[in-house]
């Protein structure tokens, strides 16, 4: 591990900050020096979405690997630290509160190095006046000469959800079918033929007068019904994607910046009154 001193302040700023378990807490925003030793004692850690929040963390229990600052506290402890304005100087009362919160001993007034690495960052009234000429925030700490306007932007995505189920189910249905089938049968016919030279011999072969009986077997066709189960077709379920347009409506907020010059006019009148 590398010793943390004024020689590596520039490297600290913007570096990743991790907790005792290696979880990322945020990035280093500013480094504060001990006013008695002129050595780094506190850093601010930019946390939250887009690094919009800053929490103070002590360097007393921190290790610097050259590209990562490991602090001796859990991520939630740092994020819940007392909120103190990061306006370039750490008041003794604020530093005492931080020492009590982290359970550390000691209390000195710290000065911020900002992003330059210089140990002397005490602001004079003249410097403050110079910043005010560029523009300052009347409701908070001094900023730059511009105001940032923000707005909410609507982000619409898609997700797959279950819309229902479809099943194939088969059951037996009985229906009546009528089929016409041709059938045949034999009937008795009587045939008579005259005595001719061709059949005369057969006619005279028997006794002159006698009793006789002839029999003919008759046949007929009958309808036989049999049933057989055979496959006729296969049915399966499938899906197809149909795309349709859906309109989404949601309220979004945005900031608007108005220009008010009434105060300029009032100051101008006061200046003219003073000259009379």
NORNOR-V227966 format. One record per residue. N is the residue number from 0. SS is DSSP state (H for helix, E for strand, L for the rest). NEAR is the number of other C-alpha atoms within 8 Angstrom. Layout:
BEGIN
n = (N,N)
ss = (SS,SS)
near = (NEAR,NEAR)
END
This chain:
BEGIN
n = (0,1,2,3,4,5,6,7,8,9,10,11,12,13,14,15,16,17,18,19,20,21,22,23,24,25,26,27,28,29,30,31,32,33,34,35,36,37,38,39,40,41,42,43,44,45,46,47,48,49,50,51,52,53,54,55,56,57,58,59,60,61,62,63,64,65,66,67,68,69,70,71,72,73,74,75,76,77,78,79,80,81,82,83,84,85,86,87,88,89,90,91,92,93,94,95,96,97,98,99,100,101,102,103,104,105,106,107,108,109,110,111,112,113,114,115,116,117,118,119,120,121,122,123,124,125,126,127,128,129,130,131,132,133,134,135,136,137,138,139,140,141,142,143,144,145,146,147,148,149,150,151,152,153,154,155,156,157,158,159,160,161,162,163,164,165,166,167,168,169,170,171,172,173,174,175,176,177,178,179,180,181,182,183,184,185,186,187,188,189,190,191,192,193,194,195,196,197,198,199,200,201,202,203,204,205,206,207,208,209,210,211,212,213,214,215,216,217,218,219,220,221,222,223,224,225,226,227,228,229,230,231,232,233,234,235,236,237,238,239,240,241,242,243,244,245,246,247,248,249,250,251,252,253,254,255,256,257,258,259,260,261,262,263,264,265,266,267,268,269,270,271,272,273,274,275)
ss = (L,E,L,L,L,H,H,H,H,H,H,H,L,L,L,E,E,E,L,L,L,L,L,E,E,E,E,E,E,E,E,E,E,E,L,L,L,L,L,E,E,E,E,E,E,E,E,L,H,H,H,L,E,E,E,E,E,E,L,L,L,L,E,E,L,L,L,E,E,E,L,L,L,L,H,H,H,H,H,L,L,L,L,L,L,L,L,L,E,E,L,H,H,H,H,H,H,H,H,H,H,H,L,L,L,L,L,L,L,E,E,E,L,L,L,L,L,L,L,L,L,L,L,L,H,H,H,H,H,H,H,H,H,H,L,L,L,L,L,L,L,L,L,L,L,L,L,L,L,L,E,L,L,L,L,L,L,L,L,L,L,L,L,L,L,L,L,L,L,L,L,L,L,L,L,L,L,L,L,L,L,L,L,L,E,L,L,L,L,L,L,L,L,L,L,L,L,L,L,H,H,H,H,L,L,L,L,L,L,L,L,L,L,L,L,L,L,L,L,E,L,L,L,L,L,L,L,L,L,L,L,L,L,L,L,L,L,L,L,L,L,L,L,L,L,L,L,L,L,L,L,L,L,E,L,L,L,L,L,L,L,H,H,H,H,H,H,H,H,H,H,H,H,H,H,L)
near = (6,7,6,10,8,9,6,8,12,9,9,11,12,8,11,12,14,15,14,10,6,7,8,9,13,12,13,15,11,12,16,14,15,13,10,5,6,8,9,14,12,12,14,13,15,13,14,8,5,5,10,8,7,12,15,14,10,10,11,5,7,10,12,12,8,8,9,10,14,12,14,8,8,9,11,6,8,12,9,7,10,9,7,7,4,8,6,10,12,13,8,10,6,9,13,10,9,11,12,9,9,6,6,7,6,6,8,9,11,15,15,13,15,10,7,6,9,7,10,6,11,7,6,6,6,6,8,9,8,8,11,9,7,8,11,12,8,6,4,5,8,10,7,9,7,5,5,4,8,6,8,7,5,6,4,4,4,4,4,4,4,4,4,4,4,5,5,6,4,4,4,4,4,4,4,4,4,4,4,4,5,4,8,6,8,7,5,6,4,4,4,4,4,4,8,6,6,6,8,9,8,7,8,8,6,6,6,5,4,5,4,4,4,4,4,5,4,8,6,8,7,5,6,4,4,4,4,4,4,4,4,4,4,4,4,5,7,4,4,4,4,4,4,4,4,4,4,4,4,5,4,8,6,8,7,5,5,4,4,5,6,6,7,7,8,8,8,8,8,8,8,8,7,6,5,4)
END
